[in-house]
Amino acid sequence: MSIQLLPFQVRASQQIVNRYFKLTSDPKRPSVHKSWDVPFYQALSALTGAGKTPILADAVAQIRSTMSPQPIVLWISKAKAVVDQTFTNFEPGGKYSHLIPQFTVEYLSDLTPQQISDGNTAFLALTTVGTFNQKDKGDGTLKVHKISQDSGAESLWATLGSRKTGVGQRRPLVIVYDEAQNLADQQVELLLELEPDAILVASATMRVPGRLGKLIDRLKDHGWSDVVQSDPKEGPLPCLVTAVSSKAVVKAELVKRQVVLGGYTSIMETMLDEMHESMKAAAEKARVIQAGFEPKAIYVCRTNINQEDGTPDLPSKPFNERKAPPILIWRYLVEQKKVDPASIAVYCDLKFDRMSHPPPADFKLFSGGEQDFAVFSAGNYKHIIFNQSLQEGWDDPECCFAYIDKSMGSDVQIEQVIGRVLRQPGARYYQDPDLNTASFYIRVDNKQEFPRILKMVKEKLGADLPEVRVEGYSDPKERQRVRHEPKKVLTVPSIHIDASEAVQPLTQAVKNLHDYRKDPENTVGQGEVYKAVQPIGTGTKAEVQTQSTPHSHRVMARWIVRREMLGLYPEVVKAIEWSKGVFDARVEITSKAAAALRSEAEKLVDTYLSNSALVFEEENPYTVGPLLVNPAKAKPFTNALHDTYDLSPLEYSVAEAIDETGLDWARNPSPGGYSIPLLHKGDTHRFFPDFLVWKDGVVFAIDPKGGHLLLKDAGLKLLNIQDENGKKKIRVRLISVGRWNDQVQCLSDNAGYTVWSLTKTTQKLKATPVETVKEAVETALKG
C-alpha cells in the first residue's frame, strides 16, 4: 500500500529542493575545478521513524524535473538488508514507488553501460557501500571496478564517472546516502571521483568525515551555514541542514509515545513469564479495539556462550543440554509458554554440529546474516531472538516488547535496540497506553547497573526525542503503580468532519480550473543554466555565461495539485475527483501553469475547510482508558476517573477546581487520548483537550492552554460542535490566562482568566473574564 507524505515531510522535501535551486541558479557558485562545480550538499537530520526515505525520494523526484539530460541517482546504504528493503519499496507497486514515478529502479551491480548512456531515462540505482568501497580499484575484486575482459570496455565505476549520453552530454548524478553516520573518508573519496552534482545524506545522528567536510567548507566560504542564521546585509543565509522537528514526528503519531524500562536481577524465566503475560494482555487489547496488529517481542542476548558460567557453549552437545541463551529462550517459550515454534525466529550465528546434534526441525535459525534477511523478513515472526547483528537495518512498528540480557559482561547497546522499535504500529495512537509503549525487560548483574542504563537512555531520548516519555522501574510492583485503570466506564461522543457542504463548492471549483491541456503557451517553463568559463593561461577572471533552455521537465497537473494539498491539509485529497480530465494536463514544472496550479490547490483546501463542520456521533464513542503516570510527581484526586495524575502547575490548579465540583472527570492524555479534528492548515490536525467533565448528559472538554486556536476559524468550529439536529452533547471550553475581549485582544496578561464560548443566538465568540481558576471552571461548565 502506498503512503502519502505528511505536511512536515512535504515541507522538508521542499526545503531541500528550494536550496538546490538556490545554489544551482547562483552565477557565483564555487567550483572544484574548471569542469566540476561544487556539488549541492544537504543533510537531512531526522530521527528514526520520521520518514527519511520518502522525504529524500520526493526531493530527488523534484530535483530530477530540473535536470537535462535525465539524471542517475546513486542511493547508498551500509547494510544489504536496508538496500533490499528500499528496493522493494521503490519498485513498481512498492509503498514509495508513487513518489518516484519517473525513475527506473535498478541495483547498481545490474546497471549496464547502455542504461548509463541513455539520457532519456532517469535511473535510481541502489547499492551498499561494500559494492564499491575498495581503494585499489585496478587490482581489486569488486565487480563495479572490474574491466570486462571480453569487451575491453572500462569498468562500471569508470562508466558511471563519465556517464556520457549517446550525443556526448554528461548526465547529472545525485548521490543519496541513507544512514550517513556510517560515512568514512575512503567512501567519500571514491564517491567524489564520480563528480556528483548533488549529495544528499540522512541520519538521526549526523557525523561528517574530513574529506566531505572540506567540500562543505567551500559552500560555507560561499555563504552557506550549518545552522539557520542571517547576515545583517544579505539576510537569511542558505543552510546545509534540513532538520525535522521531533515534535512534528510525535504529533504525526509515527513513533511510540513512551518507553518503559524495567531492570531485573532475577533469573531469565521470571522475566520471560512477566513479559509474556504483558504481551498476551496487550494482544487482547489490540484485538478488542481492532487495532489491526498483534504485538511482537524481541529477545537480545549473547550467542555461543554458556548462560550459567560464560564459557563457550559446545555445539557437540545435544540440543536439550545446550546452555546458549538463544536456545534457552526458545525452549522456554515453546515448552513452558506453549508458543508455536513457527512464530519464533532465531537470527544469529548460533553454532551446531549438524551431523551429530542438529537443531529440531521446527527451530527456525537464520545464521546467514544479510543473506538470510529477505527470507527472515517474509516470515513475519512474532518472537525474534537475536544478537546485535539484527540491529542495523531492521525495525518493526509492531514490536512493543523487548527482553535484553545485559548480564555477564554483555555489550548490547540498549539505545540502538530502542531505536529499532520506536516506530508506532498503524502510525496512530490508541486509547490504551500499552499499545503506544515500548516495554523493555533488562536483565542486569546488579541493581547498581540499571540506574546507569536508565540515565543513559533518558539522556539519549531526551536529546533526540524529548516528547517521548521515559519511565523506569526495578521492582515489578513499581510498574503497576505507573499504570492507573479508570474507576468506571465513561464515554465521549466521537467527532468527525462533515464535509457534505463542501462537495458542491469543490466540484464547482474543479470545474472552474483552467484546462492546461489546451494551453501550449503557459505550460512551458524556460530554464537557465549558468556556467563559469575560465580561460587558461591568460590571467583573466572566469566569465559567467547564462544559457537558456527552452523547457523544464513536465509533470501531471494532478501531481502538482495533490502534492500542494498534502502539505496543507491531507484530508482534502480524499474529497477531490481526481479522474477529471483537467488533472491530466502535462505542465512544465517552472511554468506559469505550475505556479497557478499550486495557488489553486490552496484555494481548494480553503474551500474544503470553510465549508466543513465538526459533528459528533454516539454510535462509536471514545471510552476513557488507563493512563501511565509518574508516581513521584502524581497527586491524588477524589472524583477523577483515575487515582492520581501528574500535571503542570496550571493544569493542577484547573484539576483541583474541577474535582471540587463533585462531577466525574478525567485528565485526557495528549496524544493518545480523546481528540477532535482541527479545520485549519498546518501540522497540527487534531485537538486534545486537557480535561473531560461529565455533567447532565453533556461532556465538557476543557483546555486551559488552547486560547491560541481562537485566532483561527478552527477555534470557532471547535466551540460549535453539534449533530445534524443541532444538539450539543460535547461542549468545548477554552480558558486563557489573563483578561481578553471578544476580538481576542489581550487587555491584561497577568491578572485573572478568560473563558471562551459562543453566544447562543448569534454564535459569535464570547469572552468571559473571571478572577480565579475556580470561577473559570464554574463558568466553563455552564449551559
Helices and strands as residue ranges (DSSP letters): H 7-24, E 31-33, E 36-37, E 40-45, H 52-64, E 72-77, H 80-90, G 97-99, E 103-107, G 108-110, H 113-116, E 122-128, G 129-131, G 143-145, H 156-162, E 173-177, G 180-182, H 185-192, E 198-203, H 210-221, E 230-231, E 235-236, E 241-243, H 246-251, E 258-264, H 268-288, E 296-300, G 319-321, H 325-331, I 332-336, G 341-343, E 344-347, E 365-366, G 369-372, H 373-378, E 383-386, G 388-390, E 399-405, H 414-420, G 425-427, G 433-436, E 437-443, H 449-464, E 469-473, H 476-482, E 483-484, E 491-498, H 500-511, G 516-518, E 527-533, E 543-549, E 554-556, H 557-568, G 570-575, G 581-584, E 586-588, H 592-610, E 613-623, E 627-628, E 635-636, E 644-645, H 649-660, E 664-667, E 676-677, E 686-687, E 691-695, E 698-703, G 707-711, H 713-718, E 730-740, E 746-758, E 765-770, H 773-780
